[in-house]
Amino acid sequence: MVDPKAQGKGIGKLMCQHSIDTARDMGFKAIQFNIVVSTNIGAVKLWKKFGFKIIGTTPKGFRHSQLGFVDTYIMYKEL
């Protein structure tokens, strides 16, 4: 997660690319993020832009400070 004060500066994009590059360099065939909070629209859009797909949903898997319990996604990408 990127601190709200640092959002919009490309940090999430750099973290995403670093995760993919590191996984490839280590010989992994795929990469998966087990908890992407559904209400974090920016993160969901970013992961999708990098080719991740939502392969599952955990109903009410995260307690949001303002919204209460919200769904989380499992996101996956073949390398």
C-alpha positions in Angstrom: 0.0 0.0 0.0 1.1 3.5 -0.8 0.7 6.1 2.0 -2.1 8.5 0.9 0.3 11.4 1.2 2.6 9.8 -1.4 -0.1 8.7 -3.9 -0.1 9.9 -7.4 3.7 10.0 -7.7 4.2 6.6 -9.4 5.3 4.7 -6.3 2.6 2.0 -6.7 3.6 1.6 -10.4 7.3 1.1 -9.3 6.4 -1.4 -6.6 4.2 -3.3 -9.1 6.9 -3.5 -11.7 9.5 -4.4 -9.1 7.4 -7.3 -7.9 6.9 -8.6 -11.4 10.6 -8.2 -12.3 11.8 -9.9 -9.0 9.4 -12.8 -9.5 10.6 -13.3 -13.0 14.2 -13.1 -12.0 13.7 -15.7 -9.3 12.1 -18.1 -11.9 8.5 -17.9 -10.8 5.9 -18.8 -13.4 3.2 -16.6 -11.9 2.5 -14.0 -9.2 -0.5 -13.7 -6.9 -1.6 -11.1 -4.5 -3.9 -12.6 -1.9 -5.4 -9.4 -0.5 -6.3 -6.4 -2.7 -9.0 -4.4 -1.0 -11.9 -4.0 -3.4 -12.5 -0.3 -2.4 -8.9 0.6 -3.3 -9.9 1.4 -6.9 -6.5 2.9 -7.7 -4.7 -0.3 -6.7 -7.2 -2.6 -8.5 -6.8 -0.5 -11.7 -3.0 -0.5 -11.4 -2.8 -4.3 -11.0 -5.2 -4.8 -14.0 -3.1 -2.4 -16.1 -0.1 -4.7 -15.4 -2.1 -7.7 -16.5 -3.4 -9.1 -13.2 -6.8 -10.7 -13.2 -9.2 -11.1 -10.3 -9.5 -14.8 -9.7 -11.4 -14.8 -6.4 -13.2 -12.6 -3.9 -13.2 -12.9 -0.1 -16.4 -11.5 1.1 -15.9 -8.9 3.9 -12.2 -9.9 4.1 -11.0 -6.4 5.3 -12.2 -4.1 8.0 -12.1 -0.6 6.4 -11.9 2.2 8.9 -14.8 4.1 7.4 -16.8 1.6 5.4 -16.7 -1.4 7.8 -16.1 -4.8 6.3 -15.4 -4.8 2.6 -14.5 -7.5 0.1 -10.9 -8.3 -0.9 -9.7 -9.7 -4.2 -7.2 -12.4 -5.1 -5.3 -11.1 -8.1 -3.1 -13.3 -10.4 -0.8 -12.9 -13.3 1.1 -15.5 -15.3 4.7 -14.6 -16.0 
